[in-house]
Amino acid sequence: MSFWNSLGDILWWTLWFFAFFAYLWAVIAIITDLFRDHKLNGWWKAVWIIFLVFVPFLTALVYLIARGSGMAERAQKEARQYQQATDDYIRQTAGTAASPSDEIAKAKALLDAGTISQAEYDQLKARALSHGA
């Protein structure tokens, strides 16, 4: 067997390997989109999956042509929902940072209530002003 024959075999197998994984990616994307679509009822989802099993390449091609733009919209919507949930979680976990005036007002209320002394109030005020600058 010559080098060129084995190189041709390697290229041929590489092409098939790529095509197989590209097809698997498309099928997984289609199935994910089917379950992401809340407007499509369960029977139509089942029909699409049955056709994916028995007529795989044609069904994948038809699905991508017929529902491709909807796939992108649903993926973007889900990405926005995940981003919003992440942002909400970060805001909830981090809490809100008090401004120096808020910290001074809280310290003043503690001073007026007699909870802290004038010296402690002055320390809290100085710390709040140093953080604000």
N, CA, C and O of each residue as an XYZ file, in Angstrom:
532
protein
N       0.850     -1.165      0.000
C       0.000      0.000      0.000
C       0.902      1.236      0.000
O       1.832      1.337      0.801
N       0.623      2.149     -0.885
C       1.471      3.339     -0.999
C       1.017      4.414     -0.020
O      -0.062      4.330      0.568
N       1.860      5.419      0.139
C       1.573      6.537      1.036
C       0.322      7.273      0.597
O      -0.489      7.661      1.438
N       0.144      7.478     -0.714
C      -0.990      8.266     -1.208
C      -2.323      7.536     -1.001
O      -3.352      8.166     -0.754
N      -2.291      6.221     -1.102
C      -3.511      5.477     -0.815
C      -3.901      5.606      0.657
O      -5.069      5.830      0.974
N      -2.935      5.465      1.543
C      -3.252      5.573      2.963
C      -3.635      7.014      3.322
O      -4.495      7.219      4.177
N      -3.014      8.011      2.687
C      -3.400      9.406      2.933
C      -4.832      9.651      2.446
O      -5.612     10.349      3.093
N      -5.153      9.066      1.305
C      -6.527      9.183      0.803
C      -7.517      8.547      1.758
O      -8.591      9.096      2.004
N      -7.157      7.391      2.297
C      -8.025      6.742      3.285
C      -8.186      7.605      4.533
O      -9.282      7.721      5.081
N      -7.097      8.202      4.972
C      -7.156      9.060      6.162
C      -8.070     10.251      5.897
O      -8.899     10.601      6.738
N      -7.920     10.872      4.735
C      -8.771     12.012      4.398
C     -10.240     11.596      4.280
O     -11.134     12.307      4.737
N     -10.473     10.446      3.666
C     -11.838      9.949      3.516
C     -12.483      9.689      4.877
O     -13.625     10.087      5.108
N     -11.758      9.024      5.777
C     -12.291      8.759      7.110
C     -12.474     10.049      7.906
O     -13.434     10.178      8.666
N     -11.569     10.996      7.736
C     -11.705     12.288      8.412
C     -12.969     12.998      7.945
O     -13.694     13.578      8.752
N     -13.231     12.953      6.640
C     -14.436     13.571      6.097
C     -15.685     12.919      6.671
O     -16.615     13.621      7.068
N     -15.724     11.595      6.723
C     -16.876     10.891      7.279
C     -17.043     11.161      8.775
O     -18.157     11.325      9.272
N     -15.930     11.204      9.465
C     -15.948     11.503     10.899
C     -16.541     12.893     11.137
O     -17.392     13.066     12.009
N     -16.093     13.877     10.365
C     -16.619     15.232     10.478
C     -18.107     15.271     10.139
O     -18.883     15.900     10.858
N     -18.512     14.617      9.068
C     -19.916     14.611      8.654
C     -20.794     13.962      9.726
O     -21.890     14.446     10.008
N     -20.319     12.882     10.314
C     -21.078     12.200     11.352
C     -21.296     13.098     12.565
O     -22.415     13.206     13.066
N     -20.234     13.739     13.037
C     -20.381     14.604     14.205
C     -21.155     15.881     13.890
O     -21.842     16.410     14.763
N     -21.059     16.381     12.671
C     -21.875     17.530     12.274
C     -23.349     17.137     12.279
O     -24.197     17.910     12.727
N     -23.654     15.956     11.790
C     -25.031     15.472     11.794
C     -25.520     15.271     13.230
O     -26.641     15.663     13.553
N     -24.699     14.666     14.099
C     -25.089     14.490     15.500
C     -25.359     15.833     16.166
O     -26.320     15.971     16.923
N     -24.511     16.825     15.888
C     -24.710     18.159     16.450
C     -26.045     18.731     15.980
O     -26.785     19.313     16.773
N     -26.353     18.568     14.700
C     -27.618     19.089     14.163
C     -28.812     18.392     14.811
O     -29.794     19.050     15.155
N     -28.745     17.093     14.980
C     -29.851     16.350     15.593
C     -30.035     16.780     17.046
O     -31.166     16.965     17.496
N     -28.950     16.939     17.775
C     -29.047     17.382     19.169
C     -29.626     18.795     19.233
O     -30.441     19.095     20.106
N     -29.205     19.664     18.310
C     -29.747     21.027     18.265
C     -31.242     21.003     17.951
O     -32.009     21.772     18.530
N     -31.653     20.138     17.050
C     -33.073     20.035     16.685
C     -33.892     19.517     17.858
O     -34.948     20.071     18.165
N     -33.426     18.472     18.512
C     -34.160     17.912     19.651
C     -34.224     18.928     20.785
O     -35.264     19.073     21.428
N     -33.120     19.633     21.038
C     -33.117     20.676     22.058
C     -34.132     21.754     21.717
O     -34.873     22.212     22.586
N     -34.168     22.161     20.450
C     -35.116     23.193     20.025
C     -36.559     22.708     20.143
O     -37.448     23.475     20.513
N     -36.785     21.454     19.832
C     -38.144     20.916     19.960
C     -38.647     21.035     21.388
O     -39.791     21.432     21.610
N     -37.815     20.700     22.348
C     -38.250     20.750     23.737
C     -38.236     22.173     24.292
O     -38.882     22.448     25.303
N     -37.509     23.078     23.641
C     -37.489     24.475     24.045
C     -38.737     25.215     23.560
O     -39.138     26.214     24.157
N     -39.351     24.725     22.478
C     -40.497     25.392     21.865
C     -41.769     25.036     22.618
O     -42.250     23.906     22.544
N     -42.310     26.012     23.345
C     -43.514     25.759     24.142
C     -44.787     25.938     23.323
O     -45.867     25.580     23.792
N     -44.690     26.475     22.126
C     -45.872     26.670     21.286
C     -46.246     25.402     20.525
O     -47.403     25.217     20.146
N     -45.267     24.534     20.303
C     -45.500     23.294     19.570
C     -46.008     22.239     20.552
O     -45.398     22.017     21.598
N     -47.131     21.584     20.212
C     -47.667     20.601     21.158
C     -46.871     19.287     21.095
O     -46.054     19.073     20.200
N     -47.136     18.436     22.060
C     -46.378     17.196     22.212
C     -46.477     16.250     21.036
O     -45.514     15.547     20.726
N     -47.636     16.216     20.366
C     -47.796     15.309     19.234
C     -46.886     15.712     18.085
O     -46.262     14.857     17.457
N     -46.805     17.017     17.802
C     -45.925     17.464     16.720
C     -44.462     17.226     17.070
O     -43.656     16.916     16.193
N     -44.117     17.368     18.339
C     -42.749     17.064     18.765
C     -42.445     15.587     18.531
O     -41.366     15.238     18.053
N     -43.396     14.729     18.869
C     -43.216     13.287     18.664
C     -43.080     12.966     17.179
O     -42.257     12.133     16.797
N     -43.881     13.621     16.339
C     -43.802     13.375     14.889
C     -42.421     13.760     14.369
O     -41.811     13.009     13.608
N     -41.928     14.927     14.777
C     -40.594     15.344     14.332
C     -39.530     14.333     14.758
O     -38.644     13.994     13.973
N     -39.615     13.851     16.001
C     -38.612     12.900     16.491
C     -38.715     11.570     15.760
O     -37.692     10.965     15.437
N     -39.927     11.105     15.493
C     -40.098      9.850     14.740
C     -39.482      9.985     13.352
O     -38.784      9.087     12.881
N     -39.747     11.119     12.703
C     -39.151     11.321     11.379
C     -37.632     11.444     11.471
O     -36.926     11.000     10.566
N     -37.119     12.036     12.545
C     -35.660     12.110     12.717
C     -35.042     10.725     12.834
O     -33.913     10.503     12.396
N     -35.781      9.798     13.423
C     -35.258      8.442     13.583
C     -35.308      7.670     12.256
O     -34.353      6.975     11.907
N     -36.424      7.793     11.514
C     -36.605      6.960     10.328
C     -36.138      7.606      9.023
O     -35.746      6.895      8.098
N     -36.170      8.914      8.929
C     -35.699      9.619      7.717
C     -34.782     10.750      8.196
O     -35.127     11.924      8.063
N     -33.630     10.406      8.745
C     -32.853     11.379      9.502
C     -32.347     12.592      8.704
O     -32.577     13.729      9.115
N     -31.672     12.372      7.586
C     -31.049     13.493      6.883
C     -32.093     14.421      6.278
O     -31.973     15.642      6.375
N     -33.104     13.853      5.660
C     -34.152     14.672      5.042
C     -34.919     15.458      6.106
O     -35.212     16.638      5.915
N     -35.241     14.812      7.216
C     -35.973     15.485      8.289
C     -35.147     16.617      8.891
O     -35.671     17.703      9.141
N     -33.868     16.370      9.121
C     -33.007     17.418      9.669
C     -32.934     18.604      8.709
O     -33.002     19.756      9.137
N     -32.798     18.329      7.435
C     -32.734     19.393      6.434
C     -34.045     20.183      6.395
O     -34.024     21.414      6.390
N     -35.180     19.485      6.368
C     -36.484     20.150      6.335
C     -36.690     20.972      7.609
O     -37.174     22.102      7.546
N     -36.326     20.414      8.757
C     -36.500     21.130     10.020
C     -35.664     22.410     10.034
O     -36.155     23.470     10.422
N     -34.414     22.312      9.616
C     -33.547     23.486      9.628
C     -34.037     24.555      8.658
O     -33.899     25.746      8.938
N     -34.604     24.155      7.531
C     -35.133     25.127      6.572
C     -36.439     25.730      7.094
O     -36.621     26.947      7.069
N     -37.344     24.871      7.564
C     -38.675     25.338      7.963
C     -38.670     26.088      9.298
O     -39.418     27.051      9.464
N     -37.846     25.662     10.236
C     -37.909     26.237     11.580
C     -36.592     26.841     12.037
O     -36.417     27.111     13.226
N     -35.662     27.056     11.112
C     -34.334     27.564     11.463
C     -34.351     28.928     12.119
O     -33.653     29.143     13.110
N     -35.137     29.857     11.585
C     -35.168     31.197     12.184
C     -35.782     31.147     13.579
O     -35.343     31.868     14.474
N     -36.779     30.311     13.767
C     -37.376     30.145     15.095
C     -36.388     29.549     16.084
O     -36.419     29.876     17.270
N     -35.510     28.674     15.600
C     -34.494     28.089     16.465
C     -33.604     29.189     17.034
O     -33.313     29.210     18.230
N     -33.181     30.094     16.169
C     -32.311     31.180     16.606
C     -33.018     32.083     17.611
O     -32.424     32.490     18.610
N     -34.276     32.394     17.352
C     -35.038     33.253     18.270
C     -35.208     32.590     19.630
O     -35.046     33.238     20.664
N     -35.533     31.303     19.630
C     -35.715     30.605     20.909
C     -34.389     30.492     21.665
O     -34.369     30.606     22.890
N     -33.299     30.271     20.959
C     -31.987     30.197     21.613
C     -31.615     31.553     22.213
O     -31.087     31.614     23.323
N     -31.886     32.644     21.485
C     -31.594     33.980     22.015
C     -32.456     34.291     23.224
O     -31.981     34.878     24.196
N     -33.714     33.901     23.168
C     -34.623     34.136     24.299
C     -34.132     33.395     25.541
O     -34.116     33.947     26.642
N     -33.731     32.137     25.347
C     -33.228     31.359     26.477
C     -31.933     31.950     27.019
O     -31.728     31.983     28.232
N     -31.060     32.415     26.134
C     -29.812     33.038     26.575
C     -30.095     34.305     27.380
O     -29.434     34.560     28.387
N     -31.077     35.105     26.939
C     -31.448     36.312     27.697
C     -32.004     35.935     29.068
O     -31.710     36.602     30.060
N     -32.807     34.867     29.130
C     -33.358     34.434     30.416
C     -32.248     33.988     31.364
O     -32.268     34.319     32.549
N     -31.278     33.233     30.839
C     -30.157     32.799     31.670
C     -29.345     33.996     32.146
O     -28.923     34.039     33.302
N     -29.122     34.968     31.263
C     -28.362     36.160     31.632
C     -29.100     36.952     32.700
O     -28.487     37.433     33.652
N     -30.416     37.091     32.547
C     -31.218     37.808     33.539
C     -31.181     37.098     34.884
O     -31.053     37.738     35.928
N     -31.292     35.772     34.857
C     -31.235     35.006     36.105
C     -29.868     35.160     36.774
O     -29.779     35.292     37.994
N     -28.814     35.143     35.975
C     -27.465     35.319     36.517
C     -27.314     36.712     37.119
O     -26.788     36.860     38.223
N     -27.770     37.726     36.402
C     -27.685     39.100     36.911
C     -28.480     39.265     38.205
O     -28.015     39.909     39.145
N     -29.677     38.684     38.251
C     -30.495     38.755     39.462
C     -29.801     38.071     40.638
O     -29.820     38.581     41.758
N     -29.194     36.923     40.380
C     -28.489     36.195     41.427
C     -27.312     37.006     41.947
O     -27.085     37.081     43.155
N     -26.563     37.615     41.029
C     -25.408     38.414     41.440
C     -25.861     39.610     42.276
O     -25.262     39.917     43.307
N     -26.923     40.283     41.827
C     -27.438     41.424     42.598
C     -27.900     40.982     43.988
O     -27.641     41.660     44.982
N     -28.583     39.843     44.044
C     -29.098     39.348     45.316
C     -27.951     38.964     46.252
O     -27.987     39.261     47.446
N     -26.940     38.305     45.698
C     -25.825     37.830     46.508
C     -24.927     38.977     46.950
O     -24.495     39.020     48.102
N     -24.645     39.901     46.046
C     -23.734     40.999     46.357
C     -24.377     42.031     47.264
O     -23.689     42.695     48.039
N     -25.687     42.170     47.173
C     -26.366     43.192     47.973
C     -26.091     44.564     47.382
O     -25.440     44.694     46.345
N     -26.588     45.562     48.047
C     -26.372     46.918     47.552
C     -25.354     47.602     48.440
O     -25.408     47.494     49.665
N     -24.441     48.294     47.824
C     -23.426     49.028     48.569
C     -24.020     50.356     49.029
O     -24.589     51.109     48.239
N     -23.875     50.620     50.310
C     -24.416     51.871     50.850
C     -23.479     53.019     50.493
O     -22.257     52.872     50.503
N     -24.067     54.141     50.184
C     -23.269     55.331     49.888
C     -22.751     55.899     51.205
O     -23.271     55.559     52.268
N     -21.726     56.766     51.152
C     -21.212     57.364     52.394
C     -22.283     58.126     53.174
O     -22.297     58.101     54.405
N     -23.172     58.797     52.459
C     -24.224     59.542     53.173
C     -25.177     58.594     53.894
O     -25.669     58.917     54.975
N     -25.447     57.408     53.297
C     -26.295     56.425     53.972
C     -25.621     55.901     55.244
O     -26.267     55.746     56.280
N     -24.318     55.632     55.152
C     -23.598     55.134     56.322
C     -23.561     56.177     57.437
O     -23.701     55.843     58.614
N     -23.370     57.448     57.058
C     -23.342     58.516     58.062
C     -24.720     58.676     58.705
O     -24.826     58.884     59.914
N     -25.781     58.575     57.888
C     -27.136     58.695     58.434
C     -27.428     57.560     59.407
O     -28.051     57.785     60.445
N     -26.990     56.349     59.090
C     -27.192     55.224     60.013
C     -26.411     55.431     61.309
O     -26.906     55.160     62.403
N     -25.188     55.916     61.158
C     -24.375     56.176     62.355
C     -25.011     57.269     63.206
O     -25.010     57.173     64.433
N     -25.553     58.306     62.573
C     -26.207     59.401     63.296
C     -27.434     58.884     64.051
O     -27.687     59.285     65.188
N     -28.187     57.996     63.413
C     -29.353     57.414     64.087
C     -28.916     56.613     65.311
O     -29.572     56.657     66.352
N     -27.805     55.880     65.185
C     -27.288     55.130     66.335
C     -26.839     56.081     67.439
O     -27.055     55.810     68.620
N     -26.220     57.187     67.062
C     -25.781     58.173     68.043
C     -26.981     58.795     68.748
O     -26.980     58.930     69.972
N     -28.001     59.172     67.989
C     -29.197     59.779     68.567
C     -29.938     58.813     69.484
O     -30.555     59.227     70.465
N     -29.872     57.525     69.158
C     -30.541     56.525     69.997
C     -29.720     56.202     71.237
O     -30.204     55.523     72.142
N     -28.485     56.682     71.286
C     -27.634     56.420     72.440
C     -26.915     55.089     72.358
O     -26.326     54.646     73.344
N     -26.948     54.445     71.206
C     -26.309     53.141     71.048
C     -24.797     53.271     70.957
O     -24.065     52.409     71.443
N     -24.330     54.346     70.335
C     -22.886     54.565     70.210
C     -22.533     55.931     70.795
O     -23.387     56.803     70.952
N     -21.248     56.087     71.111
C     -20.783     57.358     71.675
C     -20.400     58.317     70.559
O     -20.354     57.938     69.389
N     -20.125     59.575     70.935
C     -19.716     60.577     69.954
C     -18.405     60.178     69.284
O     -18.231     60.423     68.091
N     -17.488     59.572     70.018
C     -16.201     59.150     69.464
C     -16.405     58.044     68.418
O     -15.774     58.055     67.361
N     -17.298     57.088     68.729
C     -17.589     56.019     67.774
C     -18.266     56.579     66.523
O     -17.989     56.145     65.405
N     -19.151     57.546     66.731
C     -19.814     58.196     65.589
C     -18.775     58.880     64.698
O     -18.831     58.777     63.473
N     -17.834     59.574     65.322
C     -16.793     60.261     64.547
C     -15.939     59.261     63.759
O     -15.542     59.534     62.626
N     -15.659     58.101     64.367
C     -14.887     57.068     63.669
C     -15.673     56.532     62.468
O     -15.125     56.393     61.374
N     -16.964     56.231     62.678
C     -17.798     55.707     61.590
C     -17.923     56.727     60.461
O     -17.881     56.374     59.282
N     -18.079     58.004     60.843
C     -18.190     59.070     59.848
C     -16.900     59.195     59.046
O     -16.936     59.334     57.823
N     -15.768     59.145     59.727
C     -14.470     59.250     59.054
C     -14.252     58.064     58.110
O     -13.739     58.227     57.003
N     -14.648     56.865     58.562
C     -14.503     55.668     57.724
C     -15.402     55.755     56.483
O     -14.982     55.398     55.383
N     -16.640     56.232     56.667
C     -17.566     56.358     55.535
C     -17.058     57.381     54.529
O     -17.155     57.171     53.320
N     -16.522     58.477     55.023
C     -15.994     59.504     54.115
C     -14.737     59.037     53.397
O     -14.509     59.406     52.245
N     -13.919     58.229     54.067
C     -12.700     57.738     53.425
C     -13.024     56.690     52.344
O     -12.314     56.596     51.343
N     -14.099     55.902     52.544
C     -14.512     54.915     51.537
C     -15.160     55.589     50.355
O     -15.045     55.104     49.229
N     -15.834     56.688     50.581
C     -16.524     57.403     49.505
C     -15.577     58.173     48.613
O     -15.919     58.469     47.468
N     -14.404     58.502     49.102
C     -13.469     59.320     48.312
C     -12.642     58.492     47.371
O     -11.811     59.033     46.640
